[in-house]
Amino acid sequence: MTVTYSQDVTTSTWIGNFWKLLFRWRGSVYRLIWPDLLVYCTLFAIISLVYRHALDETQRVTFEMLSLHCEYFASFIPLSFVLGFYVSIVVGRWWEQYNSIPWPDTLALHITAGLHGHDEISRKMRRTVMRYANLTITFTFAMMSPLAKKRFPNLQAYVEEGLMTENEKRIFENFRKRTNQPDYWMPLVWATSIIARARKEGRIRDDFAVKTIIDKISDLRGTCGGLLSYDWICVPLVYTQVVTVAVYTFFASSLMGRQFLDPSKNYDHNQIDFYVPIFTILQFFFYVGWLKVAETLLNPFGGDDDDFEVNYLIDRNQQVVYLVVDEMHDEHPDLLQDKYWNKMMPDDEKNEKYTGDVPTGSTLNLDNEPQEEEFIPLEDTINENEPLA
C-alpha cells in the first residue's frame, strides 16, 4: 500500500521536516536502488584496480585515452531532459489511475434512498444489486492486479468469497465458452434488470429514481472500463526503452569516463587522485532513483511499496455497501434541535481563536473616494460659423 507520511510533514520547522523522512526504509529510494548501486560500485572498483595494478605503461595510456573519450561523449546524452519528462508523465498517469478506481458508495446511497421496503424481497434486491456492483469491481481488479488475481484465480474463488452464486458461475462459464471477450460488465446487466423489476413492483416509486440509479450503474461500468484502459494502453514502449537505454548507457560509459587517472599526466579534472567516486555515486543515486520511481509507479496495481492495496479495497467495498443498503436502510438518528436552534448563526467570538484570520478581498483597504477634479475654463470661445481646420 502507498507509504503515508502526511503526519510527519503537517508543520514545517525551522530546519525543515523532510530530514526525518530520510531514514525510512519502506518505500525509500535506498530500497529501490541498492542492488544497482552495489553492482555499479563493484564494477567501478574492478576497473580501477585493473588500471592501477594490471596494465603496463602503454596499456595505461590507451586506457586513459579511452576514459577521456567516454567522459567527453557521455555528456551528449540528454539524460535530465529525457528522464524528467518521462517521470512526469508516469507520475501524472499514476495519480489519474487512482482517481479512476471505481467506488460503489454513490450507487449504494441511491439504492438505499430509491429502493424502498423492509420485506425480504426488497432487502434481497438491494443487497444483490450491490453484490453485483462489487463483483464487477472485483473482476476489474483481477484483470489487472496480480494480487487480486492470486486471490481470485478462478470463478470458484468468487463463489467462496460470497460474491457469486453457483448459478451465476454457470452463466459465466457458458458465456466464456462462446467468446473470449471481457465479461466484467455482466453483473451490471443483471443489476439493471433488478431495478426494472423493482420499479414494476412499485418498490421504486418514480421513474426519475430509476433513471438516477441506472445512470449510477452506467457510471460504474464506465469507470471500470476506463481503469482497464490504463492496463491495456501503456506509456509507449519506445519511450520506456529510450529512457532505460539512456540511463544505463550513461552510467556504463561513466565506468570508464569517471575513473581517476594519473595526476602526473595533468588531464583535465584529474589533478587529484581519489579512490571513491563520491559525486558519481550521488549522480547514480539521483538518476537511477528517478528511473526506479518511474518503474514502480508505471503499474500501481502490483506489489511495490507504493502500489494500491487492491485487496483492502475489495474487502472494504463489501463491508461498506452492505452496511449502507441493509443495516442503515431507512434509519437515522432522532431529529433533535441543534445547539444553535434559537440563533441565526454560531457565535464568531467563541470560534475566532480556532479559525484565525478571516480571509478578505485584496481591495478591502483600497481608498475609493472620488477625487475632485480641477476645473480649467476655456479661454477662447468657439465660433460655430468658423470652419474647422
C-alpha positions in Angstrom: 0.0 0.0 0.0 1.2 3.6 -0.6 3.6 4.7 2.1 1.9 7.5 4.0 3.9 10.2 5.8 1.5 13.1 6.0 1.5 13.1 9.8 5.2 13.8 9.7 5.0 16.9 7.5 2.0 18.7 8.9 4.0 21.7 10.0 7.4 22.7 8.8 10.1 23.6 11.4 12.9 26.0 11.2 15.3 23.3 9.7 12.5 21.6 7.7 10.7 18.3 8.4 11.9 16.3 5.5 15.0 15.2 7.4 13.1 12.7 9.5 11.9 11.0 6.3 15.4 10.3 5.0 15.9 7.4 7.5 12.9 5.4 6.5 13.4 2.1 4.6 10.0 1.0 3.4 9.1 2.9 0.2 12.5 4.6 0.2 14.8 5.2 -2.7 17.6 3.2 -0.9 15.5 0.1 -1.1 14.9 0.6 -4.8 18.5 1.2 -6.0 20.8 -0.6 -3.6 21.2 -3.7 -5.8 22.0 -1.5 -8.9 24.4 0.7 -6.8 26.2 -2.3 -5.4 26.8 -3.7 -8.9 27.9 -0.3 -10.2 30.4 0.2 -7.4 31.8 -3.3 -7.8 32.4 -2.8 -11.5 33.9 0.6 -10.9 36.3 -0.8 -8.3 37.3 -3.7 -10.6 38.1 -1.4 -13.5 40.0 0.9 -11.2 42.1 -1.9 -9.8 42.9 -3.2 -13.3 44.0 0.3 -14.4 46.2 0.8 -11.3 47.8 -2.7 -11.0 47.3 -4.9 -14.1 48.3 -2.6 -17.0 51.7 -1.7 -18.3 52.5 1.9 -19.3 51.4 1.6 -22.9 48.1 0.0 -21.9 47.6 2.7 -19.2 47.9 5.4 -21.9 45.4 3.6 -24.1 43.1 3.3 -21.1 43.4 6.9 -20.3 42.6 8.0 -23.8 39.5 5.7 -23.8 38.5 7.2 -20.4 38.7 10.7 -21.7 36.8 9.8 -24.8 33.9 8.2 -22.8 33.7 11.2 -20.4 33.5 13.6 -23.3 30.8 11.9 -25.4 28.7 10.8 -22.4 27.9 14.5 -21.8 26.0 14.4 -25.1 23.3 12.1 -23.7 20.3 14.4 -22.8 19.6 12.4 -19.6 17.9 15.0 -17.5 15.5 16.1 -20.2 14.5 12.6 -21.3 14.2 11.2 -17.8 12.5 14.2 -16.3 9.8 14.3 -18.9 9.2 10.6 -18.7 8.9 10.6 -14.9 6.4 13.5 -15.0 4.2 11.5 -17.5 4.3 8.4 -15.3 3.5 10.3 -12.0 0.6 12.0 -13.7 -0.7 8.7 -15.1 -0.2 7.1 -11.6 -2.5 9.7 -10.0 -5.0 9.5 -12.8 -5.3 5.8 -12.2 -6.0 6.3 -8.6 -8.8 8.8 -9.5 -10.2 6.2 -11.8 -10.7 3.5 -9.2 -14.4 2.6 -9.1 -16.2 3.1 -5.8 -19.7 1.6 -5.1 -20.6 4.1 -2.4 -22.6 6.5 -4.5 -24.6 3.7 -6.1 -25.3 2.3 -2.6 -26.6 5.7 -1.4 -29.0 5.9 -4.4 -30.1 2.3 -3.9 -31.0 2.8 -0.2 -32.8 6.0 -1.0 -34.7 4.8 -4.0 -35.4 1.1 -3.5 -37.8 1.1 -0.5 -39.2 -1.7 1.6 -38.2 -3.7 4.7 -39.5 -7.1 3.5 -37.2 -9.9 2.4 -37.6 -9.3 -1.3 -36.7 -5.6 -1.1 -33.8 -6.3 1.2 -32.6 -9.1 -1.2 -32.9 -6.7 -4.2 -30.7 -4.0 -2.5 -28.1 -6.5 -1.4 -28.0 -8.3 -4.7 -27.6 -5.1 -6.8 -24.6 -4.0 -4.6 -23.2 -7.5 -4.7 -23.2 -7.3 -8.5 -21.5 -3.9 -8.3 -18.8 -5.3 -6.1 -18.5 -8.4 -8.4 -17.9 -6.1 -11.3 -15.3 -4.1 -9.5 -13.5 -7.2 -8.3 -13.5 -8.7 -11.8 -11.9 -5.4 -12.9 -9.2 -5.6 -10.3 -8.5 -9.3 -11.0 -8.0 -8.5 -14.7 -5.1 -6.0 -14.0 -3.7 -6.7 -10.5 -1.6 -9.8 -9.7 -2.6 -9.5 -6.1 -6.3 -9.7 -6.9 -5.7 -12.4 -9.5 -3.9 -14.5 -6.9 -6.8 -14.1 -4.6 -9.4 -14.9 -7.3 -7.7 -17.3 -9.7 -11.0 -18.8 -10.9 -14.7 -18.4 -10.7 -15.0 -20.8 -7.8 -13.0 -18.3 -5.7 -15.7 -15.7 -6.2 -18.3 -18.2 -5.0 -16.2 -19.0 -1.9 -15.9 -15.2 -1.2 -19.6 -14.7 -1.4 -19.5 -12.5 -4.5 -21.1 -15.0 -6.8 -23.6 -17.9 -6.6 -23.3 -21.3 -8.2 -26.0 -20.4 -10.7 -24.2 -17.2 -11.7 -21.0 -19.1 -12.0 -22.6 -21.5 -14.6 -23.8 -18.5 -16.6 -20.3 -17.1 -16.7 -18.8 -20.4 -17.7 -21.3 -20.7 -20.6 -20.6 -17.2 -21.7 -16.8 -17.8 -21.7 -17.3 -20.9 -23.8 -18.8 -18.8 -26.6 -16.4 -15.8 -26.6 -13.2 -14.6 -25.1 -14.4 -11.0 -24.7 -14.2 -9.4 -21.2 -17.2 -10.2 -19.1 -16.7 -7.9 -16.1 -19.8 -5.9 -17.1 -22.3 -8.8 -17.0 -23.3 -8.4 -13.3 -24.3 -4.8 -14.0 -26.7 -6.0 -16.7 -28.4 -8.2 -14.1 -28.4 -5.2 -11.7 -30.4 -3.1 -14.2 -32.9 -6.0 -14.6 -33.4 -6.0 -10.9 -34.0 -2.2 -10.9 -36.6 -2.6 -13.7 -38.4 -5.3 -11.7 -38.4 -3.2 -8.6 -40.0 -0.3 -10.5 -42.6 -2.6 -11.9 -43.5 -3.9 -8.5 -43.6 -0.4 -7.0 -40.6 -0.8 -4.8 -39.1 2.2 -6.6 -41.7 5.0 -6.5 -41.0 7.1 -9.6 -39.2 6.9 -12.9 -36.7 9.6 -12.0 -35.3 7.4 -9.2 -35.0 4.6 -11.7 -33.1 6.8 -14.2 -30.8 8.1 -11.4 -29.9 4.6 -10.3 -29.4 3.3 -13.9 -27.1 6.3 -14.5 -25.0 5.4 -11.5 -24.7 1.8 -12.7 -23.6 3.1 -16.1 -21.1 5.4 -14.5 -19.7 2.5 -12.5 -19.3 0.4 -15.7 -17.6 3.4 -17.4 -15.2 3.8 -14.5 -14.3 0.1 -14.6 -13.8 0.2 -18.4 -11.7 3.4 -18.0 -9.5 1.7 -15.4 -9.0 -1.3 -17.7 -7.9 1.1 -20.4 -4.9 2.0 -18.4 -3.9 -1.6 -18.2 -4.5 -2.0 -22.0 -2.8 1.2 -23.2 0.6 1.8 -21.6 3.1 4.5 -22.0 4.6 3.9 -25.5 7.2 1.1 -25.3 9.6 3.1 -27.4 9.7 5.9 -24.8 10.3 3.5 -22.0 13.1 1.8 -24.0 14.7 5.2 -24.8 14.8 6.3 -21.1 16.1 2.9 -19.9 18.8 2.8 -22.6 19.8 6.4 -21.9 20.2 5.9 -18.2 22.2 2.7 -18.3 24.3 3.8 -21.3 25.3 6.9 -19.5 26.4 5.0 -16.4 28.0 2.3 -18.4 30.2 4.9 -20.1 30.9 6.5 -16.7 32.5 3.3 -15.5 35.4 4.3 -17.8 34.9 8.0 -18.1 34.8 8.7 -14.4 37.9 6.8 -13.5 40.6 8.7 -11.6 43.6 8.9 -13.9 47.3 9.5 -13.1 47.5 13.1 -11.7 51.1 13.4 -13.1 49.6 13.4 -16.7 47.7 16.7 -15.9 44.5 15.6 -17.6 41.5 17.9 -17.1 39.7 17.3 -13.9 42.2 14.7 -12.8 44.6 16.7 -10.8 43.7 14.8 -7.6 43.7 11.0 -7.3 40.6 9.7 -5.4 39.6 6.1 -4.8 35.8 6.5 -4.2 33.8 8.5 -6.8 31.6 10.3 -4.4 29.9 12.7 -6.8 29.5 9.9 -9.4 27.7 7.8 -6.8 25.5 10.7 -6.0 24.6 11.2 -9.6 23.9 7.5 -9.9 21.7 7.8 -6.8 19.7 10.6 -8.3 19.3 9.4 -11.9 18.8 5.7 -11.3 16.5 6.6 -8.3 14.5 8.7 -10.7 14.2 5.8 -13.1 13.2 3.5 -10.3 10.4 5.9 -9.4 9.0 5.5 -12.9 9.3 1.7 -12.7 7.4 1.4 -9.5 4.6 3.9 -10.5 4.1 2.8 -14.1 1.8 0.0 -12.9 0.4 0.8 -9.4 -1.6 -2.4 -9.1 1.3 -4.7 -8.4 3.2 -5.5 -5.2 5.5 -2.5 -4.8 5.6 -0.4 -1.7 3.7 2.5 -3.3 1.2 0.4 -5.2 -2.5 0.5 -4.4 -3.8 -2.0 -1.8 -6.4 -3.8 -4.0 -7.3 -6.5 -1.6 -8.2 -3.9 1.1 -10.4 -2.1 -1.4 -12.3 -5.3 -2.2 -12.9 -6.1 1.5 -13.8 -2.5 2.3 -16.4 -2.3 -0.5 -18.2 -5.4 0.7 -18.4 -4.1 4.2 -19.5 -0.6 3.4 -22.2 -1.2 0.8 -24.0 -3.9 2.8 -23.9 -1.5 5.8 -25.4 1.3 3.7 -28.2 -0.7 1.9 -29.1 -3.0 4.7 -28.1 -2.1 8.2 -28.7 1.6 7.7 -31.6 1.5 5.3 -34.3 4.0 6.3 -32.7 4.5 9.6 -31.2 7.7 11.0 -30.7 9.3 14.5 -33.6 11.0 16.2 -34.4 14.5 14.9 -33.4 16.9 17.7 -32.9 20.6 18.0 -29.2 21.5 17.4 -27.1 23.7 19.7 -27.8 26.9 17.8 -31.6 26.3 17.3 -32.5 29.8 18.7 -29.7 31.7 17.0 -29.3 32.9 13.5 -25.7 31.6 13.3 -23.0 30.3 15.6 -21.1 32.8 17.7 -18.0 34.1 15.9 -16.4 35.3 19.1 -16.3 31.8 20.5 -14.7 30.3 17.4 -12.3 33.0 16.3 -9.4 31.5 18.3 -9.7 28.4 16.1 -10.5 30.0 12.7 -7.6 32.5 12.7 -7.6 35.4 10.3 -10.8 35.9 8.3 -10.0 36.0 4.5 -10.9 39.3 2.9 -10.6 40.7 -0.6 -7.4 42.5 -1.6 -9.3 45.7 -2.3 -10.8 46.0 1.3 -8.5 48.8 2.3 -8.3 50.5 -1.1 -9.2 54.2 -1.0 -12.0 54.6 -3.5 -13.1 58.1 -2.5 -13.7 60.2 -5.7 -11.1 62.8 -6.3 -12.1 66.4 -7.0 -11.1 67.4 -10.5 -9.7 70.9 -11.1 -11.9 73.0 -13.4 -10.0 74.7 -16.2 -12.1 77.2 -18.1 -11.7 77.7 -21.8 -10.0 81.0 -22.6 -11.2 81.1 -26.2 -14.8 81.0 -27.3 -15.6 78.6 -30.1 -17.2 80.3 -33.2 -19.7 77.9 -34.6 -19.6 79.7 -38.0 -15.8 79.3 -38.3 -14.9 76.3 -40.5 -12.9 73.5 -38.8 -9.3 73.3 -39.7 
